[in-house]
Each structure stands twice: as structure tokens, then as C-alpha cells.
């Protein structure tokens, strides 16, 4: 919830200032999308959704995505003034819709399609695709390689974006994950076993005087 609020506040702060994409494409501007995705993951963690609820949830998510896209297209086409609403909320309604769809699918018992190797491979590089698709689009646009037609633009960019995402997974993400796993396993193996502190004996000898701030002092009984 905090990330969602921070992201919306950031977008509200920069809205209408004519700033470059350095500000509008930064992590802070995208925080609402991360927050919605994490909330969706938490909502279905270790849970399954009843069969009767899956259809309505999928329909609601799809409807929200389509409604957001339709509004985004209708407002400029009809020269409507919505103030800074689009700059502040950005694609948040669509992200909520996608989060509902993905969470519903994730909480559905695995099927032959969802458990296929192709989808599992796409899932492995999905985070890299999220990180790299915008730089790929900007590079192609800057070198006049991106068609203006949305459909043709998707066809032109999907291949390079997937290739860069796969390279990122193989050369960067997977090695870092494996390194972190080995380091954590080694840390667990090397951690000394915690043993309860021995109670002070009743005979003469050293002991701990709690009044001395926990310092060990010598006590001798006669």
C-alpha cells in the first residue's frame, strides 16, 4: 500500500511539468504497477480460487483493461479535457485488471497449457522482458526501426525484446540467483549452533555479575 501511495504521489508531483522521459519512465513512476502486482500475489498466496469465481474474476479483469484502453483512446479523439488524471493514474486501471487476471490464473490448479515448457520459459524471462522492452522500444524508435502502426510495431519489437530478455536471464539474472542461493546455503552451513548458556555453578569460581553490566567477574567463596 505504501508503494502504491508513493508512486501515485510521485506521478502527481511531476504531472504537467513537461519533464523528459527520464522522470516519467523511472522506477518511482512505475511503483504503482509493482505494488498492484505484489498485492495480487499476496492475495492468492497458498490459495486456490473456487471454480465458480474464476469466470467472473477473469471477465472483470478483462473488462477493466478494455475500459481503460477505450477511455485512453476516446479522450484525445474527442478532444476531452481530463486534466492531469491520465498523467497521475497512467495505466493503473489496466494494471489492476491484469493483476486480477494473472492472480486468478495463478490460483487455478495447473493445466496442461499453463504447465507447458513454452509458458514456463516465458515466465523465466518475463521480468527481464518487463525491464528491457521499453529500452528496446526507445532504441528502435530513435533509429527509425519502429513502425507507427501499433500492430506492426508490436510485431517488429516483440522479437528483439524477447531476445534481449533471454540474454539477460542467461547472462545476468540466472547467475546472480544461483550465486545468491549458494551463498545463503554456505552461510547456513557455517552458522555455529546456538547453545543455551550454562548456569553458574554453586561452587567457587568465576561467574557473571549482572549488576556489573553483564561483565564476567571473579568471585571466590570461602
Buried (B, 14 or more C-beta within 10 A) or exposed (E): EEBBEBBBEBBEEBBEEEEEEEBBEEEBBBBBBBBBBBBBEEBBEEEEBEEEEBEEBBEBBBEBBEEBBEBBEEBEEEEEEEEEEBBBBBBBBBBBBBBBBBBBBBBBEEEEEEEEEEEEEBEBBEEBBBEBBEEBBEBBEEEEBBBEEEEEBEEBBEEBBBEBBBBBBEEEBEEEEEEEEEEEEEEEEEEEEEEEEEEEEEEEEEEBEEEEEEEEEEEEEE
